[in-house]
Amino acid sequence: MNVSMWLKAIQTIPRVSKEEWNDLDIVSRWLIATRAGVLVITFISVGVAGLLAYRDGAFNLGLWLLVALGLLLSHATNNLLNDVTDYVKGVDKNNYFRAQYGPHPLEHGLLTMRQELTYAAVTGLLALIVGIYLVALRGWPTLALLGAGMFFVLFYTWPLKYIGLGEIAVLLVWGPLMIGGGYYVITGNWNWNVVLAGLPYAIGATTVIFGKHIDKYQADKEKGIHTLPVLLGERTGRYMVVTMMVLQYAFVIYLVITRFFTPLMLVVLLALPTLWLTLKVYSQPKPAEAPKEYPAGAWPLWFVAFAFNHNRRFGLLFLLGLIGDVILRSLHIL
């Protein structure tokens, strides 16, 4: 048991050698293989769904925990299958971007294909078991949500990412599917206002994948992977991310003006300094090499690193504001 590695693996993507890998426990290996450091994106979406359900007086802790577990396991399964698919198609060969920013279980020889598929099968099966239980509890609409989730888990990497639909898939998954669907499973009611309220964070999750695809622009272009940045151009891709980040704040302000949210949600404006830094980065092409002051080990992550940092700051403030919103309403102050 290596608790320190567990904590490290859920905060970042640790770089480990084959020797270090061999000394790790199974939990540490699973966390690293699934890139657990990025699962916070899913956790925040589930948190938003739960808080909105609580605000409406329909929160159920047991259901929320099951939704969170199912979605986190689904995200982890997708990450494992992503590596399998791209490895089999030869995409991750020759020091491709994915193999540079963190340990690639297959490319770096940390896991055999059989072991990687076992990780994916067990993780996916656990997610499916949770999903089936929730379907039995909530009925056919949850079956539709489960089916949509399975579709994106299985087909995000191929063909969706290859034909310019990967970014759109992320927007749909981390917004309507996770937040709107999570709210439905917890409460038993579908609410389009909840879907709208989840858009600011869903857009943020989309900026992260957009940033990653801009970082991989040249490599993806050469390998025939037609992400949106490849289809639209690197510069247009950067400007789209800038637009989406600004829209995150615009949506929150709109929801405050329309009184869906209380003014406490304006706490997200505390993320503006991080936004400003991120916008400055996105105003220029990626540098040829890491600047001297850039964190050691973070390269070649560049646009995605700044987008992830902004999204995490915005998302946590969004959650904090929503908690305050819930408290004020429960106390009948607003």
KOLNU-739969 format. One record per residue: x, y, z of N, C-alpha, C in turn; residue in three letters. Coordinates in steps of 0.02 Angstrom, whole numbers, padded with zeros to 5 digits, always signed. Each point is the difference from the previous one (the first is absolute). Example, Ala and Ser with C-alpha at 12.3 -4.5 7.8 and 13.67 -1.06 7.14 Angstrom:
REM residues 2
+00660-00284+00390-00045+00059+00000+00045+00060+00000ALA/-00018+00053-00036+00042+00059+00003-00039+00055+00037SER/
***
This chain:
REM residues 334
+00042-00060+00000-00042+00060+00000+00044+00062+00000MET/-00011+00044-00048+00040+00061-00007-00048+00059-00004ASN/-00022+00023+00058-00050+00054+00002+00027+00064-00031VAL/+00064+00014+00010+00028+00061-00028-00005-00001-00076SER/+00010-00058-00031-00007-00005-00073-00073+00006-00020MET/-00045-00027+00040-00071+00007-00016-00018+00074-00004TRP/+00022+00038+00051-00015+00071+00002+00032+00037-00059LEU/+00060-00019-00016+00035+00031-00056-00035-00015-00066LYS/-00023-00062-00007-00031-00021-00063-00069+00030-00012ALA/-00034+00022+00053-00066+00032-00010+00007+00076-00008ILE/+00061+00025+00006+00011+00072-00010+00037+00016-00064GLN/+00038-00050-00025+00040+00011-00060+00007-00066-00036THR/+00042-00002-00052+00014-00063-00035+00074-00015+00012ILE/+00016-00040+00051+00070-00012+00019+00039-00034-00055PRO/+00061+00021-00009+00046-00033-00047+00037-00053+00040ARG/-00003-00062-00020+00033-00054+00036+00039-00044-00049VAL/+00056-00026+00023+00039-00046-00040-00028-00071+00007SER/+00024-00046-00041-00022-00069+00004+00016-00030+00068LYS/+00058+00017+00028+00020-00024+00066-00046+00026+00054GLU/-00016+00065-00004-00046+00030+00050-00069-00031-00006GLU/-00022-00012-00062-00066-00030-00012-00004-00069+00032TRP/+00052-00039-00006+00000-00068+00026-00006-00001+00076ASN/+00019+00054+00033-00003+00003+00073-00066+00028+00026ASP/-00044+00021-00046-00063+00031+00021-00054-00053+00015LEU/-00047+00019+00043-00057-00043+00014-00051+00007-00056ASP/-00050-00045+00000-00049-00002-00053-00042+00063-00005ILE/-00014+00031+00057-00040+00061-00001+00039+00057-00034VAL/+00064+00007+00017+00041+00052-00031+00005-00011-00075SER/+00009-00063-00020+00005-00015-00072-00065+00018-00036ARG/-00056-00017+00031-00065+00015-00031-00010+00076-00006TRP/+00017+00036+00052-00008+00072-00001+00043+00032-00054LEU/+00061-00023-00008+00045+00027-00051-00024-00020-00070ILE/-00018-00063-00008-00022-00025-00065-00063+00035-00025ALA/-00045+00017+00046-00063+00033-00019+00006+00075-00003THR/+00060+00026+00014+00011+00073+00003-00050+00032+00048ARG/+00000-00025+00061-00049+00022+00051+00005+00074+00015ALA/+00057+00030-00015+00008+00072+00013-00049+00044-00037GLY/-00028-00025-00055-00047+00040-00038-00073-00017+00017VAL/-00010-00050+00043-00068-00019+00018-00035+00053+00041LEU/+00038+00049+00026-00031+00055+00037-00051+00037-00043VAL/+00011-00001-00066-00047+00033-00045-00069-00032+00006ILE/-00001-00066+00003-00063-00036+00008-00030+00011+00069THR/+00043-00001+00051-00024+00009+00068-00035+00067+00010PHE/+00027+00052-00030-00031+00066+00006-00068+00001-00034ILE/-00007-00032-00058-00065-00004-00034-00051-00036+00044SER/+00020-00055+00031-00045-00036+00044-00017+00042+00061VAL/+00049+00038+00025-00012+00045+00056-00052+00053-00016GLY/+00004+00027-00061-00049+00050-00022-00070-00031-00001VAL/-00005-00060-00028-00065-00034-00004-00028-00012+00070ALA/+00042-00021+00046-00023-00014+00068-00022+00063+00037GLY/+00037+00054-00008-00018+00062+00034-00066+00029-00027LEU/-00010-00005-00065-00062+00024-00029-00059-00043+00024LEU/+00012-00065+00008-00052-00044+00026-00016+00018+00073ALA/+00052+00014+00038-00009+00019+00071-00038+00066+00004TYR/+00017+00047-00044-00033+00065+00000-00075-00007-00013ARG/-00018-00051-00039-00070-00011-00016-00035-00046+00049ASP/+00035-00017+00054-00030-00041+00053-00009-00072-00019GLY/+00039-00025-00048-00008-00069-00023+00065-00039+00002ALA/+00046+00019+00044+00065-00033+00002-00004-00066+00036PHE/+00035-00049-00027+00004-00066+00031+00074-00020+00000ASN/+00030-00003+00059+00072-00012+00005+00020-00066-00031LEU/-00038-00052+00013+00016-00066-00028+00001+00000-00075GLY/-00051+00031-00031-00003+00004-00073+00057+00043-00028LEU/+00014+00054+00035+00055+00044-00023+00066-00038+00001TRP/+00013-00037+00052+00062-00039+00004+00004-00051-00056LEU/-00056-00032-00016+00000-00049-00055+00011+00033-00067LEU/-00032+00058-00010+00010+00037-00063+00074+00020-00006VAL/+00029+00026+00054+00070+00020-00001+00045-00059-00015ALA/-00012-00056+00033+00041-00060-00011-00006-00024-00072LEU/-00061-00004-00025-00011-00025-00068+00034+00044-00052GLY/-00006+00066+00008+00029+00046-00050+00076+00002+00005LEU/+00027-00003+00060+00073+00000+00007+00029-00064-00030LEU/-00032-00056+00011+00023-00063-00029-00007+00001-00076LEU/-00053+00031-00025-00010+00006-00073+00055+00042-00031SER/+00016+00056+00031+00054+00043-00025+00066-00038+00001HIS/+00013-00037+00054+00062-00039+00005+00002-00053-00056ALA/-00056-00032-00013-00003-00051-00052+00015+00031-00068THR/-00027+00059-00013+00012+00035-00063+00075+00014-00009ASN/+00032+00022+00054+00072+00015-00004+00040-00063-00017ASN/-00018-00056+00030+00034-00063-00014-00010-00022-00072LEU/-00062+00004-00023-00016-00020-00069+00031+00048-00051LEU/+00006+00063+00019+00033+00050-00042+00071-00023-00016ASN/+00036-00020+00053+00069-00023-00010+00003-00064-00042ASP/-00047-00045+00012-00002-00063-00038-00011+00014-00074VAL/-00051+00041-00015-00018+00013-00069+00056+00034-00039THR/+00027+00053+00029+00054+00037-00034+00063-00042-00006ASP/+00013-00043+00049+00059-00043-00003-00008-00051-00056TYR/-00059-00031-00004-00012-00050-00052+00003+00032-00070VAL/-00025+00062-00006+00001+00034-00065+00069+00029-00016LYS/+00047-00007+00047+00068+00024-00012+00010+00074+00012GLY/-00051+00033+00027+00003+00072+00011+00053+00019+00053VAL/+00005-00041+00052+00043+00017+00056+00073-00021-00009ASP/+00017-00023-00059+00069-00020-00014+00045+00060-00011LYS/+00065-00012+00004+00050+00051-00017-00006+00064+00041ASN/-00008-00009+00065+00000+00057+00046-00055+00051-00014ASN/-00058-00024-00019-00059+00043-00011-00017+00038+00064TYR/-00038+00053-00007-00016+00046+00055-00023-00037+00063PHE/-00046-00048-00007-00027-00036+00058+00056-00035+00039ARG/+00050-00025-00034+00054-00037+00034+00052+00047+00031ALA/-00007+00065-00011+00049+00048+00027-00022+00030+00066GLN/-00066+00012+00008-00021+00038+00059-00014-00044+00062TYR/+00003-00065-00008-00011-00044+00057+00011-00072-00020GLY/+00004-00045+00048+00012-00071-00016-00057-00030-00042PRO/+00018-00029-00056-00048-00035-00042+00009-00074+00014HIS/-00048-00032+00033+00009-00069+00022+00022-00048-00054PRO/-00025+00008-00061+00017-00045-00054+00064+00020-00036LEU/+00004+00062-00019+00058+00025-00037+00064-00005+00041GLU/-00005+00010+00065+00060-00002+00043+00011-00069+00032HIS/-00041-00049-00019+00010-00067+00024-00017-00011+00073GLY/-00043+00042+00028-00019-00008+00070-00053-00054+00008LEU/-00043-00007-00050-00051-00052+00000+00000-00035-00067LEU/-00017-00064+00000-00010-00035-00063-00069+00018-00026THR/-00014-00016-00062-00066+00014-00027-00054-00037+00040MET/+00015-00061+00019-00049-00039+00039-00014+00034+00067ARG/+00052+00025+00032-00009+00034+00065-00040+00064-00009GLN/+00017+00039-00052-00036+00063-00013-00074-00014-00013GLU/-00014-00050-00040-00070-00017-00014-00035-00026+00062LEU/+00036-00034+00043-00030-00023+00063-00018+00059+00044THR/+00045+00049+00005-00014+00061+00037-00064+00033-00027TYR/-00003+00006-00067-00058+00032-00032-00064-00040+00011ALA/+00005-00066-00006-00059-00042+00007-00028+00003+00071ALA/+00044-00006+00049-00023+00001+00070-00029+00069+00018VAL/+00036+00052-00021-00024+00068+00015-00067+00013-00035THR/-00005-00019-00063-00061+00010-00037-00058-00042+00027GLY/+00015-00060+00022-00052-00044+00027-00028+00029+00064LEU/+00044+00026+00043-00024+00031+00062-00044+00061-00015LEU/+00019+00039-00051-00040+00058-00019-00068-00024-00027ALA/+00000-00054-00039-00062-00027-00028-00046-00027+00054LEU/+00028-00032+00051-00040-00027+00055-00036+00058+00036ILE/+00037+00054+00013-00031+00058+00031-00056+00027-00044VAL/+00015+00005-00066-00050+00025-00047-00063-00042-00003GLY/+00008-00066-00001-00057-00045-00003-00044+00008+00063ILE/+00032+00007+00057-00037+00009+00062-00041+00065-00003TYR/+00031+00053-00025-00035+00064-00005-00057-00003-00051LEU/+00009-00039-00054-00053-00009-00049-00059-00036+00032VAL/+00014-00052+00039-00053-00037+00035-00038+00045+00048ALA/+00035+00049+00027-00030+00045+00049-00040+00056-00033LEU/+00026+00028-00056-00031+00059-00030-00037-00013-00065ARG/+00010-00058-00031-00038-00015-00060+00033+00018-00065GLY/-00039-00001-00054+00027+00004-00068+00039+00065-00015TRP/-00019+00059+00027+00041+00058-00016+00073-00009+00021PRO/+00010-00035+00057+00068-00013+00022+00035-00049-00046THR/-00039-00046-00030+00029-00047-00049+00026+00040-00060LEU/-00038+00051-00021+00022+00042-00056+00065+00036+00018ALA/+00003+00025+00062+00061+00035+00023+00059-00049+00002LEU/-00014-00061+00025+00053-00051+00003+00024-00017-00070LEU/-00047-00007-00047+00018-00016-00069+00043+00054-00031GLY/-00019+00063+00012+00039+00056-00027+00070+00000+00030ALA/+00004-00012+00066+00064-00002+00032+00045-00055-00028GLY/-00029-00059-00011+00039-00056-00028+00024+00016-00070MET/-00043+00034-00039+00019+00019-00068+00062+00044+00000PHE/+00000+00052+00044+00057+00046+00002+00062-00033+00028PHE/-00008-00045+00049+00058-00036+00027+00033-00043-00053VAL/-00041-00035-00039+00026-00047-00050+00024+00033-00064LEU/-00032+00055-00019+00014+00027-00067+00029+00071+00000PHE/+00017+00027+00059+00030+00067+00001+00067-00001-00038TYR/+00045-00045+00020+00067-00002-00030-00003-00013-00076THR/-00041-00048-00019-00012-00014-00071-00072-00022-00009TRP/-00039+00031-00043+00024+00047-00051-00010+00074+00018PRO/-00035+00016+00056-00020+00069+00013+00058+00049-00002LEU/+00055-00017+00036+00057+00046+00003+00032+00009-00069LYS/-00007-00051-00043+00033+00002-00065-00038+00041-00052TYR/-00064+00016+00016-00040+00035-00050-00028+00066+00027ILE/+00037+00030+00046-00018+00066+00025-00059+00003+00047GLY/-00019-00058+00028-00057-00001+00046+00021-00012+00073LEU/+00064-00007+00012+00024-00013+00068-00016+00057+00047GLY/+00012+00061-00022-00011+00058+00043-00075+00009+00015GLU/-00041-00012-00051-00073+00005+00010-00023-00054+00048ILE/+00030-00060-00005-00018-00054+00045+00015+00019+00073ALA/+00057+00032+00011+00018+00021+00068-00051+00050+00028VAL/-00020+00048-00042-00050+00049+00022-00065-00035+00020LEU/-00022-00049-00040-00061-00036+00015+00006-00044+00062LEU/+00058-00032+00008+00009-00046+00057+00004+00037+00066VAL/+00042+00052+00003+00011+00034+00064-00054+00052+00016TRP/-00047+00009-00046-00056+00045+00012-00065-00037+00006GLY/-00038-00007-00055-00066-00034+00004+00002-00070+00029PRO/+00051-00039-00019+00002-00070+00023+00017-00006+00074LEU/+00055+00031+00021+00021-00007+00070-00041+00044+00047MET/-00007+00064-00016-00034+00045+00046-00076-00008-00006ILE/-00026+00004-00061-00072-00009-00010-00021-00071+00017GLY/+00037-00049-00025-00017-00070+00013+00011-00019+00073GLY/+00054+00026+00030+00012-00014+00070-00056+00028+00044GLY/-00022+00060-00017-00056+00031+00037-00063-00042-00006TYR/-00012-00026-00061-00059-00042-00011+00002-00063+00043TYR/+00057-00034-00001+00005-00062+00038-00008+00012+00074VAL/+00026+00055+00025-00004+00015+00071-00072+00020+00020ILE/-00032+00039-00042-00066+00028+00018-00059-00036-00031THR/+00011-00032-00058-00055-00030-00036-00035+00048-00047GLY/+00029+00061-00007-00031+00051-00044+00053+00029-00047ASN/-00021+00010-00063+00044+00033-00048-00014+00075+00002TRP/+00053+00041+00000-00009+00072+00006+00048+00035-00049ASN/-00028+00032-00052+00042+00033-00049+00038+00060+00029TRP/-00028+00030+00053+00036+00055+00033+00065-00026+00032ASN/-00002-00061+00023+00060-00031+00029+00052-00010-00055VAL/-00022-00022-00058+00046-00009-00057+00032+00067-00017VAL/-00041+00053-00002+00026+00067-00015+00049+00022+00054LEU/-00017-00013+00063+00043+00020+00055+00066-00036+00000ALA/+00001-00060-00030+00062-00038-00003+00044+00018-00058GLY/-00025+00041-00047+00038+00017-00060+00066+00036+00016LEU/+00001+00048+00048+00065+00033+00012+00055-00049+00016PRO/-00015-00051+00040+00053-00048+00016+00013-00047-00058TYR/-00053-00021-00035+00009-00046-00057+00043+00033-00054ALA/-00009+00065-00010+00042+00036-00048+00072-00002+00022ILE/+00011+00008+00067+00067-00002+00026+00034-00067-00013GLY/-00037-00055+00009+00028-00066-00014+00018-00006-00074ALA/-00040+00030-00043+00013-00002-00072+00063+00039-00018THR/+00013+00055+00036+00062+00038-00014+00062-00042+00015THR/-00006-00045+00048+00058-00041+00018+00017-00048-00058VAL/-00050-00034-00026+00014-00046-00055+00020+00038-00063ILE/-00029+00060-00009+00020+00042-00057+00073+00019+00006PHE/+00021+00020+00061+00069+00018+00011+00047-00058-00014GLY/-00020-00060+00021+00041-00059-00013+00006-00013-00074LYS/-00054+00009-00037+00003-00013-00072+00039+00054-00037HIS/+00001+00061+00026+00042+00051-00030+00074-00017+00012ILE/+00015-00023+00060+00069-00022+00014+00022-00055-00048ASP/-00046-00044-00019+00015-00056-00043-00011+00016-00074LYS/-00013+00063-00016-00022+00020-00067+00043-00030-00055TYR/+00066+00011+00002+00043-00022-00054+00003-00076-00004GLN/+00007-00033+00058+00004-00073+00001-00065-00031-00025ALA/-00057+00027+00022-00065-00027-00022-00010+00012-00075ASP/+00021+00057-00023-00007+00016-00071+00039-00050-00042LYS/+00060-00017+00021+00042-00047-00037-00028-00071+00002GLU/-00035-00017+00055-00026-00067+00008-00072-00007-00024LYS/-00028+00053-00027-00068-00003-00028-00054-00002+00052GLY/+00014+00028+00059-00051+00004+00053-00032+00069-00005ILE/-00060+00004-00024-00031+00064-00017-00040+00028+00059HIS/+00036+00022+00051-00032+00035+00055-00022+00069-00026THR/-00041+00035+00039-00023+00066-00023+00058+00048-00013LEU/+00051+00003+00044+00057+00044-00016+00033-00018-00067PRO/+00004-00064-00016+00029-00020-00064-00045+00022-00058VAL/-00066-00007+00009-00047+00019-00053-00004+00076-00009LEU/+00002+00036+00057-00011+00072-00003+00065+00040-00004LEU/+00055-00030+00021+00063+00035+00002+00021+00015+00071GLY/+00065+00002+00013+00026+00011+00067-00022+00067+00029GLU/+00006+00053-00040-00017+00067+00024-00075+00005+00016ARG/-00042-00025-00045-00072+00001+00012-00017-00040+00063THR/+00034-00056+00010-00011-00040+00059+00015+00038+00063GLY/+00055+00038+00000+00018+00040+00059-00054+00053+00014ARG/-00024+00032-00052-00051+00052+00009-00066-00029+00023TYR/-00015-00062-00021-00061-00032+00024+00004-00014+00074MET/+00058-00021+00024+00008-00012+00072-00008+00065+00039VAL/+00029+00053-00025-00007+00066+00032-00074+00019+00005VAL/-00037-00009-00055-00071+00016-00001-00039-00042+00050THR/+00015-00064+00003-00035-00044+00047+00014+00020+00072MET/+00061+00018+00016+00016+00020+00069-00038+00063+00020MET/-00005+00047-00045-00038+00061+00014-00074-00016+00009VAL/-00025-00047-00040-00070-00020+00005-00016-00032+00068LEU/+00049-00033+00031-00012-00029+00066-00024+00054+00049GLN/+00034+00056+00000-00018+00055+00045-00065+00033-00022TYR/-00009+00007-00065-00061+00031-00026-00062-00040+00020ALA/+00004-00066-00004-00056-00042+00020-00016+00008+00074PHE/+00052+00001+00041-00012+00008+00073-00033+00067+00014VAL/+00024+00053-00031-00029+00066+00010-00073+00000-00023ILE/-00014-00032-00057-00069-00004-00025-00044-00037+00050TYR/+00024-00054+00027-00040-00040+00048-00011+00038+00066LEU/+00046+00044+00017-00010+00042+00059-00052+00054-00015VAL/+00005+00031-00059-00047+00052-00019-00071-00027-00004ILE/-00007-00062-00025-00067-00031-00005-00023-00031+00065THR/+00043+00005+00052-00015-00022+00068-00004-00075+00008ARG/+00027-00037-00049+00006-00072+00011+00053-00013+00052PHE/+00053+00040-00002+00053-00001+00050-00004+00063+00042PHE/+00023-00005+00062+00007+00060+00042+00065+00035-00019THR/+00009+00063+00020+00062+00036-00015+00063-00033+00027PRO/-00009-00047+00048+00059-00034+00026+00038-00038-00054LEU/-00034-00018-00054+00033-00036-00054+00052+00042-00035MET/-00003+00066+00011+00050+00044-00030+00069-00010+00030LEU/+00004-00044+00049+00066-00017+00029+00045-00029-00055VAL/-00029-00025-00055+00042-00027-00055+00043+00055-00029VAL/-00018+00063+00010+00040+00055-00027+00069+00002+00032LEU/+00009-00034+00057+00066-00004+00031+00048-00040-00043LEU/-00026-00035-00049+00043-00038-00046+00024+00043-00058ALA/-00021+00063-00002+00020+00044-00056+00075+00009-00008LEU/+00039+00005+00055+00073+00004-00009+00028-00061-00037PRO/-00026-00059+00017+00021-00061-00035-00022+00002-00072THR/-00061+00025-00012-00025+00007-00068+00045+00047-00040LEU/+00019+00056+00029+00042+00048-00035+00067-00030-00021TRP/+00030-00038+00046+00063-00034-00016-00010-00050-00056LEU/-00055-00037+00003-00015-00051-00051-00012+00032-00068THR/-00036+00056+00000-00013+00034-00064+00064+00026-00031LEU/+00046+00024+00041+00065+00023-00027+00037-00058-00033LYS/-00003-00058+00031+00033-00059-00028-00032-00018-00066VAL/-00066+00002-00004-00036-00020-00060+00003+00052-00056TYR/+00027+00057+00015+00006+00052-00051+00060-00012-00046SER/+00042-00048+00019+00061-00014-00039+00005-00075-00015GLN/+00035-00018-00053+00011-00071-00014+00041-00032+00056PRO/+00000-00065+00003+00039-00037+00050+00074+00012-00012LYS/+00039+00015+00053+00072+00009-00009+00033-00065-00022PRO/+00057+00006-00033+00035-00059-00025+00027-00044+00056ALA/+00014+00030+00057+00024-00038+00058-00026+00033+00063GLU/+00003-00036+00055-00027+00026+00063+00039+00061+00024ALA/-00035+00054+00020+00034+00058+00030+00038-00020+00063PRO/+00051+00037+00018+00041-00017+00057-00040-00006+00065LYS/-00051+00043+00007-00038+00001+00062-00056-00052+00001GLU/-00007-00038-00055-00054-00049-00004+00015-00059+00046TYR/-00051-00027+00035+00011-00055+00047+00035-00060-00032PRO/+00050-00026+00033+00037-00058-00026-00047-00060-00005ALA/+00003-00035-00055-00040-00060-00009-00068+00013-00031GLY/-00021+00063-00006-00066+00015-00028+00000+00000-00076ALA/+00056+00015-00031+00004+00001-00073-00006-00071-00028TRP/-00035-00012-00056-00022+00049-00050-00071+00027+00010PRO/-00030-00012+00059-00065+00030+00014+00009+00076+00001LEU/-00041+00035-00036+00004+00073-00002-00070+00030+00002TRP/-00034+00001-00056-00067+00029-00001-00047-00039+00047PHE/+00005-00066+00000-00043-00040+00042+00014+00012+00074VAL/+00063+00012+00017+00018+00012+00070-00032+00064+00026ALA/+00002+00052-00040-00030+00064+00020-00076-00005+00001PHE/-00029-00036-00049-00073-00009-00001-00022-00041+00061ALA/+00037-00052+00016-00017-00043+00057+00004+00040+00065PHE/+00052+00040+00007+00009+00041+00060-00058+00050+00008ASN/-00018+00032-00056-00056+00047+00003-00065-00035+00015HIS/-00012-00057-00033-00062-00036+00011-00006-00025+00072ASN/+00055-00023+00029-00001-00023+00069-00015+00058+00047ARG/+00032+00058-00012-00013+00059+00042-00072+00023-00007ARG/-00024+00006-00062-00068+00021-00013-00049-00051+00030PHE/+00013-00064-00011-00046-00052+00023-00007-00003+00076GLY/+00056+00007+00035-00002-00002+00073-00036+00062+00027LEU/+00011+00057-00031-00036+00061+00021-00074-00006-00017LEU/-00015-00031-00057-00070-00012-00019-00034-00043+00053PHE/+00034-00053+00023-00027-00042+00052-00008+00038+00066LEU/+00050+00041+00017-00003+00039+00061-00059+00048-00002LEU/-00009+00034-00057-00056+00046-00006-00066-00036+00005GLY/-00003-00060-00030-00062-00039+00001-00015-00024+00071LEU/+00051-00018+00038-00010-00018+00070-00030+00059+00039ILE/+00028+00060-00012-00026+00059+00033-00071+00015-00021GLY/-00014-00010-00064-00067+00009-00028-00050-00046+00036ASP/+00020-00063+00008-00042-00049+00033-00013+00019+00073VAL/+00052+00022+00035-00007+00019+00071-00047+00059+00008ILE/+00008+00051-00043-00043+00059+00004-00073-00018-00011LEU/-00012-00044-00049-00068-00019-00015-00030-00043+00056ARG/+00041-00043+00029-00025-00042+00054-00017+00040+00062SER/+00035+00057+00009-00013+00044+00056-00053+00052-00016LEU/-00025-00003-00063-00052+00047-00024+00024+00072+00004HIS/+00065+00009-00011+00027+00068+00000-00013+00033-00068ILE/+00002-00041-00052-00015+00026-00067-00053-00044-00033LEU/
***
